[in-house]
Amino acid sequence: MFLSDSDLAAIVLTIKLATVVTVLLILIGTPIAWWLARTKSWLKGPVGALVALPLVLPPTVLGFYLLIAMGPNGPVGSLTQSLGLGLLPFTFAGLVIASLFYSLPFVVQPIQNAFESIGDQPLEVAATLGAGPWDRFFSVVVPLAKPGFIAAAILGFAHTVGEFGVVLMIGGNIPDETRVVSVQIYDHVEALQYTQAHWLSGAMVLFSFLVLLIVYSVNGRRSAFRFGGSDV
């Protein structure tokens, strides 16, 4: 068999982590993206920069500060201990929180771009027909921004799957708890098990290619639709 039991366990854990993180990011990132797309506040620049910070910040730096914050003497760690939840580092919950921070821009930015491309006219038309703010959002904005949501979900999932630095800093290397695919590949290389590393790495390359192919296909259909709509 090409993949060992530990490889399969790492794959299952990675998919579980990416799924949980993607769902939470869509829920958290949508209101942030809507605010960034619609606000005229001077805070838009600082908030946008803060959301995009993981794009340029080394993963180990982000992981280090999250580790400090969630540690026994950090503010988050003190809170979780006072609530009887223990400490989050080196747990699956800690991985989820770290992944939320690290993958946030990959979800917020596609949704924000989709919101901005809608413009004001569809919302103004819906308002004249008596639609309230929530009705306008779910009946007009969400359907029109569907390609952005799809791209955000795919990118958020894929980016979480490919994490290494943040995962290693926060989760360590605990089998069936925090050992995801990227850490498993690192273990194979460290043990000079290059054949196993090749199989897992090859699977990651194929997965990454398929993700990009889907994203480009979604964006291509969206562009074609908008171009066709302009000719009507």
Protein Blocks (a to p, Z undefined) as FASTA:
>chain_A
ZZdfklmmmmmmmmmmmmmmmmmmmmmmmmmmmmmmmpccfklmmmmmmmmmmmmgcfkl
mmmmmmmmmmmkbmklmmmmmnonopfehpaklmmmmmmmmmmmmmmmmmmmmmmmnomm
lmmmmmmnopafklmmmmmmmmmmmmmmmmmmmmmmmmmmmpmklmmmmnopaehklmcf
klmmmmmmmnopaklmmmmmmmmmmmmmmmmmmmmmmmmmmmmmmmmmmmZZ
